[in-house]
């Protein structure tokens, strides 16, 4: 699921000069603009194939939020549900409910409660089981690095690239992997910005990225 979108006015946060030159090449969370539409469709297919594979029951629900109605998709798991995707309204590459999926709000009650607490400013980290099998090995390494970025902080694309052993030209591949994060909000790709402090891109729209960072107190006063 992508995490890149059209731009709006981009506020600044504290920059990271060491990664400046590499990050300036990232025009959005997916820097290869000419391939975004094609890749977005493939990303949707990949996530939905994982969610619908085998005999595992695929469940979904919607949750109201300050960002609009969120679509949650997950797999039946021991003791509950494993989250496969979380999409925002109007998001490029958002999941689409399929025939055979089960509408099961009760299965997502715990996740929905955590999301409410987060948007109310009462939760700074999520305790959620994610579904296996989504993404390439490299993408999963990048997504794991996103999970380590603390609430209220931002990092640059270059810093994430360094953490996964892909500095320099690897920033582009990292930007692409970030852009394919299927779990918006709970896996915080919104905390990755340009080295110059520009927001760069977000699948749910830069206005929402700015709103999430503002909620977390991660935007610098200009």
C-alpha positions in Angstrom: 0.0 0.0 0.0 1.5 3.2 -0.9 2.5 6.1 1.3 3.0 8.8 -1.3 0.6 11.5 -2.6 0.2 14.9 -4.3 1.9 17.8 -2.4 0.5 20.7 -0.5 2.5 23.4 1.3 5.2 21.6 3.2 6.2 22.9 6.6 9.7 22.4 8.0 10.9 20.3 10.9 14.4 20.0 12.2 16.5 18.8 9.3 19.3 16.1 9.1 22.1 17.6 7.2 24.1 14.4 6.8 21.4 12.9 4.5 20.5 16.2 2.8 21.7 15.6 -0.7 20.3 12.0 -1.0 16.9 13.0 0.4 16.4 15.9 -1.9 16.1 13.4 -4.8 13.0 11.9 -3.1 10.0 13.8 -4.5 7.5 11.6 -2.7 7.4 8.4 -0.7 7.6 6.7 -4.1 10.3 8.6 -6.0 9.6 6.9 -9.3 6.7 9.0 -10.3 6.1 7.5 -13.7 5.4 4.1 -12.2 3.2 5.1 -9.3 -0.2 4.3 -10.8 0.9 0.9 -12.1 2.7 0.0 -8.9 -0.3 1.2 -6.7 -2.5 -1.3 -8.5 0.0 -4.1 -7.9 0.4 -3.2 -4.3 -3.4 -3.5 -3.8 -3.3 -6.9 -5.5 -0.4 -8.1 -3.4 -2.0 -7.1 -0.1 -5.4 -8.5 -1.0 -3.8 -11.7 -2.3 -2.2 -12.2 1.1 -5.3 -11.3 3.0 -7.4 -13.7 0.9 -4.9 -16.6 0.7 -5.6 -20.2 1.7 -8.4 -21.0 4.1 -7.6 -18.1 6.4 -10.7 -16.0 7.0 -10.3 -12.4 5.8 -12.1 -9.9 7.9 -12.6 -6.1 7.6 -14.2 -3.2 9.3 -14.3 0.6 9.1 -13.3 3.0 11.9 -14.2 6.7 12.1 -11.2 9.0 12.7 -10.2 12.6 12.3 -8.6 11.6 9.0 -11.9 10.1 7.7 -13.2 6.6 7.7 -10.3 4.1 8.0 -10.6 0.7 6.3 -9.0 -2.1 8.3 -8.4 -5.5 6.8 -7.0 -8.5 8.6 -6.7 -12.3 8.9 -8.2 -14.5 11.5 -5.4 -15.3 14.0 -5.1 -17.1 17.3 -6.8 -14.9 19.9 -8.0 -12.3 17.4 -6.9 -10.7 14.1 -3.6 -10.0 12.4 -3.8 -6.6 10.6 -2.9 -6.8 6.9 -3.7 -3.2 5.8 -5.0 0.1 7.1 -6.2 2.5 4.4 -7.3 6.2 4.5 -10.1 7.6 2.4 -9.0 8.6 -1.1 -5.6 6.9 -0.6 -3.8 5.8 -3.8 -3.6 2.1 -3.8 -6.1 1.7 -0.9 -7.5 -1.8 -0.3 -10.9 -2.6 -1.8 -13.4 -4.9 0.0 -13.7 -8.2 -1.9 -16.5 -10.8 -2.1 -16.1 -13.4 0.6 -14.5 -11.0 3.1 -16.3 -11.0 6.4 -17.5 -7.7 8.0 -16.4 -8.3 11.6 -16.1 -5.1 13.7 -15.9 -7.1 16.9 -12.6 -8.7 15.7 -11.0 -5.3 15.4 -12.4 -3.8 18.6 -8.9 -3.7 20.3 -7.3 -2.1 17.3 -10.1 0.4 17.0 -9.7 1.3 20.7 -6.0 1.9 20.3 -6.6 4.2 17.3 -9.1 6.2 19.3 -6.6 6.6 22.1 -3.9 7.7 19.6 -6.1 10.3 17.9 -7.1 11.6 21.4 -3.4 12.0 22.3 -3.6 9.2 24.9 -1.4 6.6 23.1 2.1 6.9 21.8 2.7 3.4 20.5 0.5 0.6 19.1 0.4 -3.0 20.3 -0.9 -4.8 17.1 -0.2 -8.1 15.5 0.6 -7.7 11.8 -0.2 -10.3 9.1 2.8 -12.2 7.6 3.7 -12.4 3.9 3.2 -8.9 2.7 6.1 -7.2 0.9 9.6 -8.3 -0.2 12.4 -8.9 2.2 13.8 -5.5 1.5 10.5 -3.8 2.0 10.0 -5.6 5.3 13.4 -4.4 6.5 12.4 -0.9 5.7 9.0 -1.2 7.4 10.7 -2.7 10.5 12.9 0.4 10.6 9.8 2.6 10.4 8.5 0.8 13.5 11.5 2.0 15.5 10.9 5.7 14.9 9.5 7.1 18.2 6.3 9.1 18.6 7.0 12.8 18.3 10.1 12.4 16.3 11.0 12.5 12.6 13.8 10.9 10.6 15.0 11.5 7.0 14.9 9.1 4.2 18.6 9.0 4.3 18.7 7.9 7.9 16.3 5.1 7.2 18.5 4.0 4.3 21.5 3.9 6.6 19.6 1.8 9.1 18.8 -0.8 6.5 22.3 -0.8 5.0 21.3 1.1 1.8 22.9 4.6 2.0 23.6 6.9 -0.9 21.8 5.7 -4.0 19.8 3.3 -1.9 17.6 6.2 -0.7 15.5 5.9 -3.8 14.8 2.2 -3.1 14.0 3.1 0.5 11.6 5.8 -0.6 9.8 3.3 -2.8 9.5 0.8 0.0 8.2 3.4 2.3 5.7 4.3 -0.3 4.4 0.7 -0.3 3.7 0.5 3.4 0.3 -1.1 3.7 -0.3 0.0 7.3 -0.7 3.8 7.4 -0.9 5.5 10.8 0.1 2.4 12.9 3.3 1.8 11.0 4.6 5.4 11.1 5.8 6.3 7.6 4.4 9.8 8.2 7.5 10.3 10.5 9.9 10.1 7.5 10.6 13.5 5.9 13.2 15.1 3.7 16.5 16.1 5.1 15.6 19.7 4.4 12.5 19.4 6.6 10.0 19.1 3.7 7.3 16.5 4.2 7.8 15.1 0.7 4.9 12.6 0.2 2.2 10.6 1.8 -0.4 8.3 0.3 -3.2 9.8 2.3 -2.2 13.3 1.3 0.3 15.8 2.8 -2.4 17.6 4.7 -3.0 14.4 6.7 0.7 13.8 7.1 1.0 17.2 8.5 -1.9 16.6 10.8 -0.5 13.4 12.2 2.9 15.0 12.9 1.1 18.0 14.5 -0.8 15.6 16.7 2.5 14.0 17.8 4.1 17.4 18.4 6.8 16.6 15.7 6.4 19.8 13.7 8.8 22.7 14.4 7.3 26.1 15.1 8.1 28.3 12.0 
